């Protein structure tokens, strides 16, 4: 297993679903992205402060995923999010998908989230809730 990234922001345990499997009887690689998306949304919602509203929204600017091991079925996994870098208009969130016991690393990498003003589509400063939690 690789070294643990920066500050842990959020952990989301989840049970795999039968429909997540592919023809090789393990979780399809595209579903890894869905797991990360769900964890990010749940983390944002846990902030209990504005991270998105009628005037601003986060956009996914970049994704980097390292597939380490196939996830077999049935299994329970944990999605972990980490604060890697906080900029003015963007935040880089590290991620890991690990076994329930933390002994197996299935995937790791990071995403870059950019906050935009909805009306103009232009980048804006990070919401305070995101800046404070990720820094």
C-alpha positions in Angstrom: 0.0 0.0 0.0 1.2 3.5 -0.7 1.8 6.2 1.8 -1.3 8.0 3.1 -1.7 11.4 1.5 -2.3 14.7 3.3 -5.1 15.7 5.7 -8.0 13.3 5.8 -11.2 15.1 4.9 -13.8 12.4 4.6 -14.3 8.6 4.8 -17.2 6.9 3.1 -17.8 3.2 3.6 -19.9 1.5 0.9 -21.1 -1.9 -0.1 -20.6 -2.8 -3.7 -23.7 -3.5 -5.9 -24.1 -6.4 -8.2 -24.6 -4.0 -11.1 -21.2 -2.5 -10.5 -19.5 -5.7 -12.0 -18.2 -6.2 -15.5 -17.8 -9.3 -17.6 -14.6 -10.1 -15.6 -16.6 -10.3 -12.4 -15.0 -7.4 -10.7 -16.0 -3.7 -10.4 -15.9 -1.9 -13.7 -13.2 0.8 -13.8 -15.8 3.5 -14.6 -17.6 2.8 -11.3 -14.5 3.8 -9.4 -15.2 7.4 -10.7 -18.9 7.1 -9.5 -17.7 6.1 -6.0 -15.4 9.2 -5.9 -18.2 11.5 -7.1 -20.5 10.2 -4.4 -17.8 10.7 -1.7 -17.1 14.3 -2.9 -20.8 15.2 -2.8 -21.2 13.7 0.7 -18.1 15.6 1.9 -19.4 18.9 0.4 -22.8 18.3 2.1 -21.1 17.5 5.4 -19.6 21.0 5.5 -23.0 22.5 6.6 -22.1 25.7 4.8 -22.4 27.0 1.2 -20.3 25.1 -1.3 -22.8 25.6 -4.2 -25.7 27.9 -4.7 -27.5 29.8 -7.5 -24.4 31.9 -8.1 -21.6 29.4 -7.8 -20.8 25.8 -8.5 -17.8 23.4 -8.6 -16.6 21.9 -11.8 -14.3 18.9 -12.2 -11.3 20.2 -14.1 -9.0 17.1 -14.0 -9.0 13.5 -12.8 -6.1 11.2 -12.2 -6.8 7.6 -11.2 -4.3 4.9 -10.6 -5.9 1.5 -10.7 -3.9 -0.8 -8.3 -6.1 -3.9 -7.9 -9.5 -5.1 -9.2 -12.2 -4.9 -6.6 -13.9 -8.3 -6.3 -17.5 -8.9 -5.5 -18.9 -9.1 -2.9 -16.9 -6.6 -0.9 -17.2 -3.5 1.2 -14.8 -0.6 0.4 -14.0 2.7 1.9 -13.5 5.9 -0.2 -11.2 8.4 1.4 -10.7 12.0 0.4 -7.7 14.1 1.3 -6.7 17.7 1.1 -3.8 17.8 -1.3 -3.6 21.4 -2.4 -5.8 24.6 -1.9 -5.5 27.3 -4.5 -7.4 30.6 -5.0 -10.1 29.2 -7.3 -9.4 25.4 -7.1 -8.8 22.6 -4.7 -7.0 19.4 -5.4 -8.5 16.5 -3.5 -6.6 13.2 -3.2 -8.5 10.0 -3.1 -8.1 6.4 -2.3 -10.4 3.4 -2.5 -9.4 0.8 0.0 -10.7 -2.4 1.5 -12.9 -2.2 4.6 -9.9 -3.2 6.8 -7.6 -0.7 5.0 -5.1 -3.5 4.0 -5.8 -3.4 0.2 -5.4 -0.3 -1.9 -7.7 -0.6 -5.0 -7.1 2.8 -6.4 -5.6 6.3 -5.7 -5.1 9.6 -7.4 -6.6 13.1 -7.3 -9.1 15.4 -8.8 -9.0 19.2 -9.3 -12.2 21.1 -8.6 -12.6 24.7 -9.8 -15.4 26.9 -8.5 -17.1 29.1 -11.1 -19.6 31.9 -11.1 -22.6 30.4 -12.8 -23.6 33.5 -14.8 -20.2 34.0 -16.4 -18.7 30.6 -16.2 -15.5 32.2 -14.9 -13.4 30.9 -12.0 -14.1 32.5 -8.6 -12.5 32.2 -5.2 -13.2 29.0 -3.3 -16.1 29.1 -0.9 -14.9 29.6 2.7 -16.2 26.2 3.8 -14.1 24.4 1.3 -11.0 26.6 1.9 -11.2 26.1 5.7 -11.8 22.4 5.6 -9.2 21.6 3.0 -6.4 23.8 4.2 
